[in-house]
Amino acid sequence: MKTIITATVILAASLFPAAASAQTNPEMEKMTITYRAPLDYALYQYTIELLGHYRSEIQSSIYHQAKHNSHAMAKAFNRSQTHKMTEIAAMPTEKSLSPE
């Protein structure tokens, strides 16, 4: 009788930690796994790579276009400043207007 009670207590004690750890934590992250056929996965990979390449091309194009536009504006500004400087140099100064 004592051996049955002891065995029951030991069995209950050994199952208690397993039951406690089996409870789910509400903050536990859950993952959903979707299995795909090989063809579907290949198309998915191809689409992702194509979109990534397209995105990098657009970013590169925007960078080069902005650089080109900035360079064109700088050239236009320099030309206008050169033109203004020649006008200022051609303007009569106070010394050249004095009657002396």
C-alpha positions as CSV (number, residue, x, y, z in Angstrom):
1,M,0.0,0.0,0.0
2,K,2.8,2.4,0.9
3,T,4.5,1.6,-2.4
4,I,1.3,2.4,-4.3
5,I,0.9,5.8,-2.5
6,T,4.6,6.6,-2.9
7,A,4.4,5.7,-6.6
8,T,1.3,7.8,-7.1
9,V,2.9,10.8,-5.3
10,I,6.1,10.5,-7.4
11,L,4.1,10.2,-10.6
12,A,1.9,13.2,-9.6
13,A,5.1,15.2,-8.7
14,S,6.7,14.3,-12.0
15,L,3.7,15.4,-14.0
16,F,3.2,18.7,-12.2
17,P,6.2,20.5,-13.8
18,A,5.2,19.2,-17.3
19,A,1.6,20.5,-16.8
20,A,2.9,23.9,-15.6
21,S,5.2,24.3,-18.6
22,A,2.5,23.2,-21.1
23,Q,0.5,26.3,-20.4
24,T,0.8,28.9,-23.2
25,N,2.2,32.3,-22.5
26,P,-0.1,35.0,-24.0
27,E,3.0,37.0,-25.0
28,M,4.5,34.1,-26.9
29,E,5.2,34.7,-30.6
30,K,3.2,32.6,-33.0
31,M,4.4,31.7,-36.5
32,T,2.2,30.6,-39.4
33,I,3.9,28.4,-41.9
34,T,2.6,28.1,-45.4
35,Y,3.8,25.2,-47.5
36,R,4.2,25.9,-51.2
37,A,4.7,23.8,-54.2
38,P,8.2,24.2,-55.7
39,L,6.9,26.1,-58.7
40,D,5.0,28.5,-56.5
41,Y,8.0,29.1,-54.4
42,A,10.2,29.7,-57.5
43,L,7.8,32.2,-58.8
44,Y,7.6,33.9,-55.4
45,Q,11.4,34.1,-55.2
46,Y,11.6,35.4,-58.8
47,T,9.0,38.1,-58.1
48,I,10.8,39.2,-54.9
49,E,14.1,39.4,-56.7
50,L,12.6,41.3,-59.6
51,L,10.9,43.8,-57.3
52,G,14.1,44.3,-55.3
53,H,16.0,44.9,-58.5
54,Y,13.4,47.3,-59.8
55,R,13.4,49.2,-56.5
56,S,17.1,49.6,-56.6
57,E,17.0,50.8,-60.2
58,I,14.4,53.5,-59.3
59,Q,16.5,54.6,-56.3
60,S,19.6,54.8,-58.5
61,S,17.7,56.7,-61.2
62,I,16.4,59.2,-58.7
63,Y,19.9,59.8,-57.4
64,H,21.4,60.3,-60.9
65,Q,18.5,62.5,-62.0
66,A,18.9,64.7,-58.9
67,K,22.6,64.9,-59.4
68,H,22.1,65.9,-63.0
69,N,19.5,68.5,-62.2
70,S,21.7,70.0,-59.4
71,H,24.6,70.2,-61.8
72,A,22.5,71.9,-64.5
73,M,21.2,74.4,-61.9
74,A,24.8,75.2,-60.8
75,K,25.9,75.8,-64.4
76,A,22.9,78.1,-65.0
77,F,23.6,80.0,-61.8
78,N,27.3,80.3,-62.6
79,R,26.5,81.7,-66.1
80,S,24.1,84.2,-64.7
81,Q,26.6,85.3,-62.0
82,T,29.3,85.7,-64.7
83,H,26.9,87.8,-66.8
84,K,26.1,89.9,-63.7
85,M,29.8,90.3,-62.8
86,T,30.6,91.6,-66.3
87,E,27.7,94.1,-66.0
88,I,29.0,95.2,-62.6
89,A,32.6,95.6,-64.1
90,A,31.2,97.6,-67.0
91,M,29.3,100.0,-64.7
92,P,30.9,103.3,-64.1
93,T,32.4,103.7,-60.7
94,E,32.4,106.7,-58.4
95,K,35.9,107.6,-59.3
96,S,35.3,107.6,-63.0
97,L,32.3,109.9,-62.5
98,S,34.2,112.5,-60.5
99,P,35.0,115.8,-62.4
100,E,38.7,115.7,-61.5
